[in-house]
Amino acid sequence: MIKEVIVVEGRDDTVAIKRAVDADTIETGGSAIGAHVIRRVKLAQERRGVIILTDPDFAGERIRKIVAQKVPGCKHAFIPESEATLKGDIGVENASPEAIREALARVHSEMPEAEILIDWEDLIMTGLVMQPDAAERRMKMGNLLGIGYGNGKQFHKRLRIFGISREEFAAALSQMEAEEEQ
């Protein structure tokens, strides 16, 4: 049983989570998150802790941001878009039990006061920003690091708030480059 309560978007996501792990969920009911849902998430955070696991798309990121802003201290899990897509539909409900377990095994806690370990220059030098293929490279790195996809500014912020070390960054970069060579 996972101690924390997992915040998901809808009923189908809850079904997918329960196929993968023994856990309780709170469904946001989409991106129009009501005050009653936020109250439930706050209570869950106080009593058990919360893991946010939303779809790897714009709406999912919006929900993640709203919940994290209103309920500080939530943990975050990310499923790569490639593992949450079925016939063009992106969502947690499409992820395999293995992909869900993998995402939950790589949960990240926010550290808003964390120092910057990877700076903007590092992102430029590694081709993660300001390059024609930067978005694709950020998606690959985000998946390897378990922090999901974000534009350059969001990606840089996630590296900081999730406390990604230079060693973790370098290892993921090496793995990504080795995979690109194959």
C-alpha positions in Angstrom: 0.0 0.0 0.0 1.3 3.4 -1.0 1.1 5.7 2.1 0.5 8.9 0.2 -2.8 9.7 -1.6 -2.4 10.0 -5.4 -4.0 13.0 -7.1 -5.3 12.1 -10.6 -7.6 13.7 -13.1 -10.4 11.2 -13.4 -12.1 7.9 -12.7 -10.2 6.1 -15.5 -6.9 7.2 -14.0 -8.0 5.8 -10.7 -8.8 2.5 -12.3 -5.3 2.4 -14.0 -3.6 3.3 -10.7 -5.5 0.5 -8.8 -4.4 -2.0 -11.5 -0.8 -1.1 -10.8 -0.6 -0.5 -7.1 -2.6 -0.6 -3.8 -3.3 3.2 -3.3 -6.0 5.7 -2.6 -6.7 8.5 -5.1 -8.4 11.9 -5.3 -9.8 12.8 -8.6 -9.7 16.4 -9.7 -12.5 16.0 -12.2 -10.5 17.8 -14.8 -8.8 21.2 -14.9 -11.7 23.2 -13.3 -10.6 22.1 -9.8 -13.2 23.0 -7.2 -12.6 24.3 -3.7 -13.9 21.0 -2.3 -11.3 19.0 -4.1 -8.5 21.3 -2.9 -9.8 20.9 0.7 -9.6 17.1 0.3 -6.1 17.3 -1.1 -5.0 19.6 1.8 -6.4 17.2 4.3 -4.7 14.3 2.6 -1.4 16.2 2.5 -1.7 16.9 6.3 -2.5 13.3 7.2 -0.7 11.1 4.7 1.1 13.1 2.1 0.2 13.6 -1.6 1.7 12.5 -4.9 0.5 14.3 -8.0 0.3 12.0 -11.1 -1.5 13.8 -13.9 -1.5 13.3 -17.7 1.7 14.3 -19.5 -0.1 17.0 -21.6 -1.0 20.7 -21.2 -4.1 20.1 -19.2 -2.3 17.7 -16.8 0.5 20.2 -16.3 -2.0 22.9 -15.6 -3.7 20.7 -12.9 -0.4 19.8 -11.4 0.6 23.5 -11.2 -2.8 24.5 -9.6 -2.7 21.7 -7.0 1.0 22.2 -6.1 0.4 26.0 -5.7 -2.6 25.6 -3.5 -1.2 22.6 -1.5 2.5 23.1 -0.8 4.7 20.1 -0.2 3.2 17.7 -2.7 5.4 15.1 -4.3 5.4 14.6 -8.0 5.4 11.5 -10.3 5.7 11.7 -14.1 4.8 9.2 -16.8 6.5 9.8 -20.1 4.1 10.8 -22.9 5.3 7.8 -25.0 4.2 5.5 -22.2 0.8 7.2 -21.7 -0.4 7.4 -25.3 -2.8 5.0 -26.9 -4.2 5.6 -30.4 -3.3 9.3 -30.1 -5.0 9.7 -26.7 -2.6 10.9 -23.9 -3.4 10.0 -20.3 -2.5 8.1 -17.2 -5.4 5.7 -18.0 -3.4 4.5 -21.1 -0.2 3.7 -19.1 0.7 0.2 -18.4 0.8 -1.0 -14.7 4.6 -1.2 -15.1 4.9 2.4 -16.3 2.7 3.6 -13.4 4.8 1.7 -10.9 8.0 3.1 -12.5 6.7 6.6 -12.2 5.7 6.1 -8.5 9.1 4.6 -7.8 10.7 7.8 -9.0 8.7 10.3 -7.0 10.3 13.8 -6.6 9.7 16.1 -3.7 9.7 19.9 -4.3 12.5 21.8 -2.7 11.5 25.4 -3.5 14.4 26.9 -1.6 17.0 24.6 -3.3 20.1 26.2 -4.8 20.6 26.1 -8.5 22.8 23.1 -9.3 22.5 23.2 -13.1 22.5 26.7 -14.5 21.2 28.1 -17.8 24.6 27.8 -19.4 24.6 24.1 -18.8 21.3 23.8 -20.7 22.7 25.8 -23.6 26.0 23.8 -23.7 24.1 20.5 -23.7 21.6 21.5 -26.4 18.6 21.5 -24.1 17.7 25.1 -25.0 18.3 27.4 -27.9 18.8 24.6 -30.4 16.5 23.2 -33.2 16.1 19.9 -31.4 16.1 21.2 -27.9 12.5 20.3 -27.2 13.0 16.7 -28.2 16.2 16.6 -26.1 14.4 18.0 -23.0 11.6 15.4 -23.4 14.2 12.6 -23.4 16.1 14.1 -20.4 12.9 14.8 -18.5 11.9 11.1 -19.0 15.3 9.9 -17.9 15.4 12.1 -14.8 11.7 11.4 -14.0 10.7 15.1 -14.0 8.6 15.1 -17.2 8.7 17.5 -20.1 8.8 21.3 -19.9 9.8 24.2 -22.0 13.3 25.6 -21.3 12.3 27.8 -18.4 10.0 25.1 -16.8 12.7 22.4 -17.3 15.3 24.6 -15.6 12.9 25.3 -12.7 12.2 21.5 -12.3 15.9 20.7 -12.2 16.1 23.1 -9.2 12.9 22.4 -7.3 13.4 18.6 -7.5 17.1 18.9 -6.5 18.6 17.2 -9.5 22.3 17.0 -8.9 25.0 17.6 -11.4 25.8 13.9 -11.2 22.2 12.8 -12.0 22.1 15.3 -14.8 25.5 14.1 -16.2 24.4 10.5 -16.0 21.1 11.1 -17.8 22.9 13.2 -20.4 25.4 10.4 -21.0 22.6 7.8 -21.3 20.6 10.0 -23.7 23.7 10.6 -25.9 24.5 6.9 -25.9 21.0 6.1 -27.0 21.1 8.7 -29.8 24.3 7.1 -31.1 22.6 3.7 -31.5 
